[in-house]
Amino acid sequence: MAYSATKPAKTAPFKDYLNYYMDRVGLSQNRLAVCARINQSRLNKIYNGAIKNVGVDTLVCICLALGLNEDETCDLLARQERAFSPAEPAHQAYLELIRIYSKKEIIYDTTPQNLSTILEYADAYLRERKFTELPNANLD
């Protein structure tokens, strides 16, 4: 069954788009925090706009966990005044991961322990290419 909620207006804030994407895959903010390996409090602050200058790597964690495609990811980053830099090799690796994850079937109806492993492939991909792994609040 296709998801039928109306996409937010082009001028809608980050929060509205994040809600739309979470609803589309059936994730609560808490479960998104687990999938994206972000502390729940930090995700809530990002969501509410209380944290400025959110890192591209943190936003990529959110986008990968939601299975967003490249256009959706670039749009969501722009709503946080962030963008991928063509001059930054790690950003090009992030874009490739976005392309890979947007085609993956992600199982969200599983245990929190399994949800926290969603980004393991991304970490392996980055390590193989000699880049730093994505942030992981579970290791802090």
C-alpha positions as CSV (number, residue, x, y, z in Angstrom):
1,M,0.0,0.0,0.0
2,A,1.4,3.4,-1.0
3,Y,1.9,6.2,1.5
4,S,-0.7,8.9,0.8
5,A,0.0,11.8,3.2
6,T,0.4,15.2,1.7
7,K,4.0,16.4,1.4
8,P,4.6,19.6,3.2
9,A,4.7,22.9,1.3
10,K,8.0,23.8,-0.2
11,T,8.4,26.6,2.4
12,A,7.7,24.3,5.3
13,P,10.3,24.1,8.0
14,F,12.7,21.2,8.7
15,K,10.4,19.9,11.5
16,D,7.4,19.4,9.1
17,Y,9.5,17.5,6.6
18,L,11.0,15.3,9.2
19,N,7.5,14.5,10.5
20,Y,6.4,13.7,6.9
21,Y,9.4,11.3,6.3
22,M,9.0,9.7,9.8
23,D,5.3,9.1,9.1
24,R,6.1,7.8,5.7
25,V,8.2,4.9,7.1
26,G,6.2,4.6,10.3
27,L,8.9,5.7,12.8
28,S,8.4,7.7,16.0
29,Q,11.0,10.2,16.9
30,N,12.3,7.8,19.5
31,R,12.7,5.0,17.0
32,L,14.4,7.3,14.5
33,A,16.9,8.3,17.2
34,V,17.7,4.6,17.6
35,C,18.0,4.0,13.9
36,A,20.1,7.1,13.3
37,R,22.2,6.5,16.4
38,I,21.5,9.9,17.8
39,N,20.8,10.6,21.5
40,Q,17.0,11.2,21.8
41,S,17.5,14.5,23.5
42,R,19.8,15.7,20.8
43,L,17.4,14.6,18.0
44,N,14.6,16.4,19.8
45,K,16.7,19.6,19.9
46,I,17.5,19.3,16.2
47,Y,13.8,18.7,15.5
48,N,12.7,21.8,17.4
49,G,15.5,24.0,16.0
50,A,17.2,24.4,19.4
51,I,20.5,23.2,17.9
52,K,22.0,25.3,15.1
53,N,24.9,24.2,12.9
54,V,24.0,20.5,12.9
55,G,26.8,18.6,11.1
56,V,26.2,17.1,7.7
57,D,27.3,13.7,9.1
58,T,24.5,13.8,11.7
59,L,21.9,14.8,9.1
60,V,23.2,12.1,6.8
61,C,22.5,9.6,9.7
62,I,18.9,10.8,9.8
63,C,18.5,10.6,6.0
64,L,20.0,7.2,5.7
65,A,17.8,5.9,8.6
66,L,14.8,7.2,6.8
67,G,15.8,5.8,3.4
68,L,15.6,9.2,1.7
69,N,16.6,9.6,-1.9
70,E,19.2,12.1,-3.1
71,D,16.8,14.9,-3.8
72,E,15.0,14.5,-0.5
73,T,18.3,14.4,1.4
74,C,19.6,17.6,-0.3
75,D,16.3,19.3,0.4
76,L,16.3,18.3,4.1
77,L,19.9,19.4,4.5
78,A,19.1,22.7,2.9
79,R,16.3,23.2,5.5
80,Q,19.1,23.1,8.1
81,E,21.3,25.4,6.0
82,R,23.6,22.5,5.1
83,A,24.7,21.1,1.7
84,F,27.1,18.5,0.3
85,S,30.4,20.1,-0.9
86,P,31.7,18.8,-4.2
87,A,35.2,19.6,-2.9
88,E,34.7,17.3,0.2
89,P,35.5,13.6,-0.7
90,A,33.6,12.4,2.4
91,H,30.5,14.2,1.2
92,Q,30.7,12.4,-2.1
93,A,30.8,9.1,-0.2
94,Y,27.7,10.2,1.8
95,L,25.9,10.9,-1.5
96,E,26.7,7.4,-2.7
97,L,25.4,5.9,0.6
98,I,22.2,7.9,0.2
99,R,21.8,6.4,-3.3
100,I,22.4,2.9,-1.9
101,Y,20.2,3.3,1.1
102,S,17.3,4.8,-0.9
103,K,17.1,1.5,-2.8
104,K,17.5,-0.8,0.3
105,E,14.6,-2.3,2.0
106,I,14.9,-1.2,5.6
107,I,12.9,-3.3,8.2
108,Y,11.6,-0.9,10.8
109,D,9.3,-3.3,12.6
110,T,12.0,-5.0,14.7
111,T,13.7,-4.7,18.0
112,P,15.5,-1.5,19.1
113,Q,18.8,-3.6,19.1
114,N,18.3,-4.4,15.4
115,L,17.2,-0.9,14.6
116,S,20.5,0.4,16.0
117,T,22.4,-1.7,13.4
118,I,20.9,0.0,10.3
119,L,23.9,2.2,9.7
120,E,26.5,-0.6,10.1
121,Y,26.7,-1.0,6.3
122,A,27.4,2.7,6.0
123,D,30.2,2.6,8.5
124,A,31.8,-0.4,6.7
125,Y,31.5,1.5,3.4
126,L,33.2,4.5,4.8
127,R,35.9,2.6,6.5
128,E,36.7,0.7,3.3
129,R,37.2,4.1,1.6
130,K,39.3,5.4,4.5
131,F,36.7,7.9,5.8
132,T,35.6,8.4,9.4
133,E,32.5,6.4,10.4
134,L,29.2,8.2,11.0
135,P,28.5,9.5,14.4
136,N,27.2,7.0,17.0
137,A,25.8,8.3,20.2
138,N,25.6,4.6,21.4
139,L,29.4,4.6,21.7
140,D,29.6,7.8,23.8
